[in-house]
């Protein structure tokens, strides 16, 4: 009988210690995750490159070609955050358009320099289209852009690069590890 009581007390102690350890691990993980807002994403993104982030927004668009990208907005369609499918996210379904989502992922930076623009231009000029080349803005109909529109976009980026006074332009996105649709 005494042995059973000791076993029960010991089990409660171990369970309690494990539970506290799990809660501490969850709290530590949430401390490392940066909560971001769509409206301030562009101003703050450079401070959190390759860090875990969480962001909420309304899905404006999912890309038709494989569903590997979606764009979220919050309050205005003029500020968009690109979300790319990470290793654990197979795709973003087109039915998500208009839904509110919470995305957990890693903030990524894509640097566009003169070399990148030259390579992109060479791809665009090839007879076959390469949808994965270039910058995806989530603008309506971007999948159907012709050669002229893509070359115009490249030239516009060249001008932006020249005006920036830097050797590259930065474009930020979030690589989704998971996302949930909010009700």
Helices and strands as residue ranges (DSSP letters): H 2-32, E 34-37, G 38-40, H 41-44, G 45-47, E 52-62, E 69-73, E 81-85, G 94-96, E 100-112, H 114-124, G 142-144, H 147-164, E 169-182
